[in-house]
């Protein structure tokens, strides 16, 4: 099986990387510059960062470390 692909420049081809804006600032609103800026679309289906909750009590940490030491000693 022989597969070939044709790669062509599309209508949105550009050699420069354009940084999209993520926030609308009061300065943009006051000057009206927001009308010409490209904004990054929101992804409402993205999951947030997992919450870092719950830690071991310091005495439980020491107990588990001591237990591990004694287990390694036999």
Jmol script that loads the backbone (N, CA, C; Angstrom):
load data "model"
ATOM      1  N   UNK A   1       0.842  -1.177   0.000  1.00  0.00           N
ATOM      2  CA  UNK A   1       0.000   0.000   0.000  1.00  0.00           C
ATOM      3  C   UNK A   1       0.885   1.237   0.000  1.00  0.00           C
ATOM      4  N   UNK A   2       0.617   2.121  -0.902  1.00  0.00           N
ATOM      5  CA  UNK A   2       1.366   3.368  -1.009  1.00  0.00           C
ATOM      6  C   UNK A   2       0.411   4.523  -0.738  1.00  0.00           C
ATOM      7  N   UNK A   3       0.756   5.332   0.255  1.00  0.00           N
ATOM      8  CA  UNK A   3      -0.063   6.493   0.583  1.00  0.00           C
ATOM      9  C   UNK A   3       0.738   7.747   0.337  1.00  0.00           C
ATOM     10  N   UNK A   4       0.094   8.739  -0.190  1.00  0.00           N
ATOM     11  CA  UNK A   4       0.762  10.027  -0.402  1.00  0.00           C
ATOM     12  C   UNK A   4      -0.161  11.147   0.066  1.00  0.00           C
ATOM     13  N   UNK A   5       0.462  12.219   0.474  1.00  0.00           N
ATOM     14  CA  UNK A   5      -0.284  13.369   0.989  1.00  0.00           C
ATOM     15  C   UNK A   5       0.183  14.626   0.280  1.00  0.00           C
ATOM     16  N   UNK A   6      -0.745  15.521   0.024  1.00  0.00           N
ATOM     17  CA  UNK A   6      -0.433  16.813  -0.554  1.00  0.00           C
ATOM     18  C   UNK A   6      -0.619  17.860   0.530  1.00  0.00           C
ATOM     19  N   UNK A   7       0.425  18.600   0.779  1.00  0.00           N
ATOM     20  CA  UNK A   7       0.361  19.646   1.802  1.00  0.00           C
ATOM     21  C   UNK A   7       0.430  20.991   1.094  1.00  0.00           C
ATOM     22  N   UNK A   8      -0.569  21.818   1.355  1.00  0.00           N
ATOM     23  CA  UNK A   8      -0.627  23.142   0.728  1.00  0.00           C
ATOM     24  C   UNK A   8      -0.882  24.199   1.782  1.00  0.00           C
ATOM     25  N   UNK A   9      -0.546  25.396   1.469  1.00  0.00           N
ATOM     26  CA  UNK A   9      -0.786  26.515   2.369  1.00  0.00           C
ATOM     27  C   UNK A   9      -2.272  26.851   2.349  1.00  0.00           C
ATOM     28  N   UNK A  10      -2.859  26.933   3.549  1.00  0.00           N
ATOM     29  CA  UNK A  10      -4.268  27.257   3.645  1.00  0.00           C
ATOM     30  C   UNK A  10      -4.501  28.762   3.655  1.00  0.00           C
ATOM     31  N   UNK A  11      -5.732  29.136   3.817  1.00  0.00           N
ATOM     32  CA  UNK A  11      -6.073  30.563   3.803  1.00  0.00           C
ATOM     33  C   UNK A  11      -5.566  31.283   5.043  1.00  0.00           C
ATOM     34  N   UNK A  12      -5.375  30.556   6.142  1.00  0.00           N
ATOM     35  CA  UNK A  12      -4.905  31.172   7.383  1.00  0.00           C
ATOM     36  C   UNK A  12      -3.412  30.954   7.595  1.00  0.00           C
ATOM     37  N   UNK A  13      -2.655  30.622   6.544  1.00  0.00           N
ATOM     38  CA  UNK A  13      -1.227  30.360   6.675  1.00  0.00           C
ATOM     39  C   UNK A  13      -0.483  31.640   7.006  1.00  0.00           C
ATOM     40  N   UNK A  14       0.443  31.531   7.944  1.00  0.00           N
ATOM     41  CA  UNK A  14       1.269  32.668   8.323  1.00  0.00           C
ATOM     42  C   UNK A  14       2.580  32.143   8.878  1.00  0.00           C
ATOM     43  N   UNK A  15       3.666  32.847   8.610  1.00  0.00           N
ATOM     44  CA  UNK A  15       4.957  32.451   9.152  1.00  0.00           C
ATOM     45  C   UNK A  15       5.194  33.049  10.525  1.00  0.00           C
ATOM     46  N   UNK A  16       4.406  34.025  10.907  1.00  0.00           N
ATOM     47  CA  UNK A  16       4.543  34.656  12.223  1.00  0.00           C
ATOM     48  C   UNK A  16       3.526  34.057  13.186  1.00  0.00           C
ATOM     49  N   UNK A  17       3.954  33.879  14.428  1.00  0.00           N
ATOM     50  CA  UNK A  17       3.066  33.353  15.455  1.00  0.00           C
ATOM     51  C   UNK A  17       2.389  34.536  16.143  1.00  0.00           C
ATOM     52  N   UNK A  18       1.065  34.577  16.075  1.00  0.00           N
ATOM     53  CA  UNK A  18       0.301  35.666  16.672  1.00  0.00           C
ATOM     54  C   UNK A  18      -0.183  35.209  18.044  1.00  0.00           C
ATOM     55  N   UNK A  19       0.167  35.968  19.071  1.00  0.00           N
ATOM     56  CA  UNK A  19      -0.252  35.632  20.432  1.00  0.00           C
ATOM     57  C   UNK A  19      -1.681  36.122  20.631  1.00  0.00           C
ATOM     58  N   UNK A  20      -2.564  35.213  20.971  1.00  0.00           N
ATOM     59  CA  UNK A  20      -3.950  35.568  21.191  1.00  0.00           C
ATOM     60  C   UNK A  20      -4.126  36.084  22.612  1.00  0.00           C
ATOM     61  N   UNK A  21      -4.966  37.072  22.763  1.00  0.00           N
ATOM     62  CA  UNK A  21      -5.238  37.644  24.075  1.00  0.00           C
ATOM     63  C   UNK A  21      -6.145  36.713  24.866  1.00  0.00           C
ATOM     64  N   UNK A  22      -5.929  36.658  26.170  1.00  0.00           N
ATOM     65  CA  UNK A  22      -6.753  35.815  27.030  1.00  0.00           C
ATOM     66  C   UNK A  22      -7.588  36.627  27.999  1.00  0.00           C
ATOM     67  N   UNK A  23      -7.246  37.892  28.197  1.00  0.00           N
ATOM     68  CA  UNK A  23      -7.979  38.724  29.150  1.00  0.00           C
ATOM     69  C   UNK A  23      -8.357  40.049  28.507  1.00  0.00           C
ATOM     70  N   UNK A  24      -9.507  40.540  28.879  1.00  0.00           N
ATOM     71  CA  UNK A  24      -9.964  41.854  28.450  1.00  0.00           C
ATOM     72  C   UNK A  24      -9.712  42.824  29.596  1.00  0.00           C
ATOM     73  N   UNK A  25      -8.818  43.776  29.375  1.00  0.00           N
ATOM     74  CA  UNK A  25      -8.428  44.708  30.431  1.00  0.00           C
ATOM     75  C   UNK A  25      -9.188  46.023  30.304  1.00  0.00           C
ATOM     76  N   UNK A  26      -9.270  46.780  31.379  1.00  0.00           N
ATOM     77  CA  UNK A  26      -9.932  48.096  31.299  1.00  0.00           C
ATOM     78  C   UNK A  26      -9.254  49.039  30.304  1.00  0.00           C
ATOM     79  N   UNK A  27      -7.936  48.910  30.135  1.00  0.00           N
ATOM     80  CA  UNK A  27      -7.235  49.765  29.168  1.00  0.00           C
ATOM     81  C   UNK A  27      -7.666  49.461  27.743  1.00  0.00           C
ATOM     82  N   UNK A  28      -7.895  48.167  27.456  1.00  0.00           N
ATOM     83  CA  UNK A  28      -8.361  47.786  26.118  1.00  0.00           C
ATOM     84  C   UNK A  28      -9.735  48.372  25.846  1.00  0.00           C
ATOM     85  N   UNK A  29     -10.596  48.352  26.854  1.00  0.00           N
ATOM     86  CA  UNK A  29     -11.947  48.888  26.687  1.00  0.00           C
ATOM     87  C   UNK A  29     -11.888  50.390  26.507  1.00  0.00           C
ATOM     88  N   UNK A  30     -11.046  51.072  27.292  1.00  0.00           N
ATOM     89  CA  UNK A  30     -10.962  52.536  27.225  1.00  0.00           C
ATOM     90  C   UNK A  30     -10.413  53.005  25.884  1.00  0.00           C
ATOM     91  N   UNK A  31      -9.415  52.312  25.356  1.00  0.00           N
ATOM     92  CA  UNK A  31      -8.815  52.738  24.088  1.00  0.00           C
ATOM     93  C   UNK A  31      -9.534  52.157  22.877  1.00  0.00           C
ATOM     94  N   UNK A  32     -10.316  51.108  23.064  1.00  0.00           N
ATOM     95  CA  UNK A  32     -11.003  50.469  21.945  1.00  0.00           C
ATOM     96  C   UNK A  32     -10.113  49.532  21.152  1.00  0.00           C
ATOM     97  N   UNK A  33      -8.933  49.207  21.691  1.00  0.00           N
ATOM     98  CA  UNK A  33      -8.003  48.332  20.966  1.00  0.00           C
ATOM     99  C   UNK A  33      -8.468  46.888  20.940  1.00  0.00           C
ATOM    100  N   UNK A  34      -9.439  46.516  21.769  1.00  0.00           N
ATOM    101  CA  UNK A  34      -9.920  45.135  21.817  1.00  0.00           C
ATOM    102  C   UNK A  34     -10.598  44.723  20.518  1.00  0.00           C
ATOM    103  N   UNK A  35     -11.046  45.692  19.745  1.00  0.00           N
ATOM    104  CA  UNK A  35     -11.753  45.365  18.496  1.00  0.00           C
ATOM    105  C   UNK A  35     -10.828  44.737  17.455  1.00  0.00           C
ATOM    106  N   UNK A  36      -9.541  45.083  17.467  1.00  0.00           N
ATOM    107  CA  UNK A  36      -8.601  44.571  16.474  1.00  0.00           C
ATOM    108  C   UNK A  36      -7.790  43.385  16.981  1.00  0.00           C
ATOM    109  N   UNK A  37      -7.907  43.021  18.254  1.00  0.00           N
ATOM    110  CA  UNK A  37      -7.093  41.953  18.818  1.00  0.00           C
ATOM    111  C   UNK A  37      -7.770  40.591  18.684  1.00  0.00           C
ATOM    112  N   UNK A  38      -6.986  39.548  18.382  1.00  0.00           N
ATOM    113  CA  UNK A  38      -7.556  38.186  18.365  1.00  0.00           C
ATOM    114  C   UNK A  38      -7.621  37.643  19.796  1.00  0.00           C
ATOM    115  N   UNK A  39      -8.759  37.117  20.185  1.00  0.00           N
ATOM    116  CA  UNK A  39      -8.931  36.562  21.518  1.00  0.00           C
ATOM    117  C   UNK A  39      -9.003  35.048  21.440  1.00  0.00           C
ATOM    118  N   UNK A  40      -8.422  34.404  22.436  1.00  0.00           N
ATOM    119  CA  UNK A  40      -8.444  32.945  22.515  1.00  0.00           C
ATOM    120  C   UNK A  40      -9.843  32.503  22.933  1.00  0.00           C
ATOM    121  N   UNK A  41     -10.440  31.528  22.239  1.00  0.00           N
ATOM    122  CA  UNK A  41     -11.785  31.081  22.611  1.00  0.00           C
ATOM    123  C   UNK A  41     -11.766  30.324  23.941  1.00  0.00           C
ATOM    124  N   UNK A  42     -12.845  30.442  24.682  1.00  0.00           N
ATOM    125  CA  UNK A  42     -12.971  29.737  25.955  1.00  0.00           C
ATOM    126  C   UNK A  42     -13.326  28.277  25.713  1.00  0.00           C
ATOM    127  N   UNK A  43     -12.783  27.399  26.532  1.00  0.00           N
ATOM    128  CA  UNK A  43     -13.102  25.978  26.481  1.00  0.00           C
ATOM    129  C   UNK A  43     -13.887  25.649  27.751  1.00  0.00           C
ATOM    130  N   UNK A  44     -15.203  25.669  27.649  1.00  0.00           N
ATOM    131  CA  UNK A  44     -16.054  25.452  28.815  1.00  0.00           C
ATOM    132  C   UNK A  44     -16.142  23.979  29.214  1.00  0.00           C
ATOM    133  N   UNK A  45     -15.696  23.073  28.358  1.00  0.00           N
ATOM    134  CA  UNK A  45     -15.757  21.655  28.699  1.00  0.00           C
ATOM    135  C   UNK A  45     -14.449  21.148  29.311  1.00  0.00           C
ATOM    136  N   UNK A  46     -13.453  22.024  29.453  1.00  0.00           N
ATOM    137  CA  UNK A  46     -12.174  21.607  30.035  1.00  0.00           C
ATOM    138  C   UNK A  46     -12.321  21.416  31.538  1.00  0.00           C
ATOM    139  N   UNK A  47     -11.626  20.421  32.042  1.00  0.00           N
ATOM    140  CA  UNK A  47     -11.624  20.180  33.478  1.00  0.00           C
ATOM    141  C   UNK A  47     -10.577  21.070  34.129  1.00  0.00           C
ATOM    142  N   UNK A  48     -10.845  21.488  35.336  1.00  0.00           N
ATOM    143  CA  UNK A  48      -9.891  22.300  36.066  1.00  0.00           C
ATOM    144  C   UNK A  48      -8.785  21.448  36.663  1.00  0.00           C
ATOM    145  N   UNK A  49      -7.849  22.111  37.333  1.00  0.00           N
ATOM    146  CA  UNK A  49      -6.778  21.393  37.996  1.00  0.00           C
ATOM    147  C   UNK A  49      -7.334  20.631  39.190  1.00  0.00           C
ATOM    148  N   UNK A  50      -6.828  19.440  39.438  1.00  0.00           N
ATOM    149  CA  UNK A  50      -7.317  18.703  40.607  1.00  0.00           C
ATOM    150  C   UNK A  50      -6.907  19.425  41.891  1.00  0.00           C
ATOM    151  N   UNK A  51      -7.809  19.425  42.846  1.00  0.00           N
ATOM    152  CA  UNK A  51      -7.535  20.098  44.103  1.00  0.00           C
ATOM    153  C   UNK A  51      -6.534  19.297  44.921  1.00  0.00           C
ATOM    154  N   UNK A  52      -5.577  20.013  45.473  1.00  0.00           N
ATOM    155  CA  UNK A  52      -4.588  19.373  46.339  1.00  0.00           C
ATOM    156  C   UNK A  52      -5.096  19.482  47.772  1.00  0.00           C
ATOM    157  N   UNK A  53      -5.861  18.502  48.187  1.00  0.00           N
ATOM    158  CA  UNK A  53      -6.429  18.564  49.526  1.00  0.00           C
ATOM    159  C   UNK A  53      -6.092  17.286  50.270  1.00  0.00           C
ATOM    160  N   UNK A  54      -6.000  17.412  51.562  1.00  0.00           N
ATOM    161  CA  UNK A  54      -5.731  16.263  52.411  1.00  0.00           C
ATOM    162  C   UNK A  54      -4.253  15.966  52.530  1.00  0.00           C
ATOM    163  N   UNK A  55      -3.758  16.053  53.729  1.00  0.00           N
ATOM    164  CA  UNK A  55      -2.363  15.736  54.014  1.00  0.00           C
ATOM    165  C   UNK A  55      -2.313  14.841  55.246  1.00  0.00           C
ATOM    166  N   UNK A  56      -1.257  14.063  55.341  1.00  0.00           N
ATOM    167  CA  UNK A  56      -1.079  13.225  56.511  1.00  0.00           C
ATOM    168  C   UNK A  56      -0.665  14.084  57.707  1.00  0.00           C
ATOM    169  N   UNK A  57      -1.102  13.697  58.863  1.00  0.00           N
ATOM    170  CA  UNK A  57      -0.697  14.352  60.099  1.00  0.00           C
ATOM    171  C   UNK A  57       0.795  14.079  60.309  1.00  0.00           C
ATOM    172  N   UNK A  58       1.554  15.043  60.838  1.00  0.00           N
ATOM    173  CA  UNK A  58       2.994  14.829  61.012  1.00  0.00           C
ATOM    174  C   UNK A  58       3.335  13.573  61.824  1.00  0.00           C
ATOM    175  N   UNK A  59       2.533  13.261  62.845  1.00  0.00           N
ATOM    176  CA  UNK A  59       2.806  12.046  63.623  1.00  0.00           C
ATOM    177  C   UNK A  59       2.554  10.785  62.812  1.00  0.00           C
ATOM    178  N   UNK A  60       1.567  10.823  61.934  1.00  0.00           N
ATOM    179  CA  UNK A  60       1.327   9.673  61.065  1.00  0.00           C
ATOM    180  C   UNK A  60       2.461   9.489  60.068  1.00  0.00           C
ATOM    181  N   UNK A  61       3.042  10.607  59.597  1.00  0.00           N
ATOM    182  CA  UNK A  61       4.193  10.518  58.699  1.00  0.00           C
ATOM    183  C   UNK A  61       5.365   9.844  59.406  1.00  0.00           C
ATOM    184  N   UNK A  62       5.641  10.272  60.649  1.00  0.00           N
ATOM    185  CA  UNK A  62       6.746   9.686  61.412  1.00  0.00           C
ATOM    186  C   UNK A  62       6.488   8.213  61.656  1.00  0.00           C
ATOM    187  N   UNK A  63       5.242   7.879  61.992  1.00  0.00           N
ATOM    188  CA  UNK A  63       4.908   6.476  62.243  1.00  0.00           C
ATOM    189  C   UNK A  63       5.128   5.622  61.002  1.00  0.00           C
ATOM    190  N   UNK A  64       4.721   6.129  59.833  1.00  0.00           N
ATOM    191  CA  UNK A  64       4.899   5.351  58.605  1.00  0.00           C
ATOM    192  C   UNK A  64       6.382   5.247  58.237  1.00  0.00           C
ATOM    193  N   UNK A  65       7.164   6.299  58.508  1.00  0.00           N
ATOM    194  CA  UNK A  65       8.601   6.224  58.236  1.00  0.00           C
ATOM    195  C   UNK A  65       9.272   5.210  59.149  1.00  0.00           C
ATOM    196  N   UNK A  66       8.927   5.234  60.448  1.00  0.00           N
ATOM    197  CA  UNK A  66       9.494   4.261  61.377  1.00  0.00           C
ATOM    198  C   UNK A  66       9.087   2.839  61.002  1.00  0.00           C
ATOM    199  N   UNK A  67       7.851   2.671  60.612  1.00  0.00           N
ATOM    200  CA  UNK A  67       7.379   1.347  60.200  1.00  0.00           C
ATOM    201  C   UNK A  67       8.175   0.847  58.998  1.00  0.00           C
ATOM    202  N   UNK A  68       8.416   1.756  58.036  1.00  0.00           N
ATOM    203  CA  UNK A  68       9.175   1.382  56.846  1.00  0.00           C
ATOM    204  C   UNK A  68      10.610   1.011  57.223  1.00  0.00           C
ATOM    205  N   UNK A  69      11.216   1.750  58.151  1.00  0.00           N
ATOM    206  CA  UNK A  69      12.576   1.450  58.595  1.00  0.00           C
ATOM    207  C   UNK A  69      12.625   0.061  59.232  1.00  0.00           C
ATOM    208  N   UNK A  70      11.678  -0.232  60.129  1.00  0.00           N
ATOM    209  CA  UNK A  70      11.670  -1.528  60.801  1.00  0.00           C
ATOM    210  C   UNK A  70      11.380  -2.664  59.810  1.00  0.00           C
ATOM    211  N   UNK A  71      10.549  -2.423  58.821  1.00  0.00           N
ATOM    212  CA  UNK A  71      10.285  -3.453  57.819  1.00  0.00           C
ATOM    213  C   UNK A  71      11.529  -3.745  57.008  1.00  0.00           C
ATOM    214  N   UNK A  72      12.314  -2.704  56.689  1.00  0.00           N
ATOM    215  CA  UNK A  72      13.553  -2.917  55.932  1.00  0.00           C
ATOM    216  C   UNK A  72      14.595  -3.639  56.764  1.00  0.00           C
ATOM    217  N   UNK A  73      14.567  -3.414  58.096  1.00  0.00           N
ATOM    218  CA  UNK A  73      15.522  -4.097  58.985  1.00  0.00           C
ATOM    219  C   UNK A  73      15.151  -5.555  59.175  1.00  0.00           C
ATOM    220  N   UNK A  74      13.918  -5.886  58.962  1.00  0.00           N
ATOM    221  CA  UNK A  74      13.487  -7.271  59.104  1.00  0.00           C
ATOM    222  C   UNK A  74      12.798  -7.458  60.411  1.00  0.00           C
TER     223      UNK A  74
END
end "model"
wireframe off; spacefill off
backbone 0.3
color backbone group
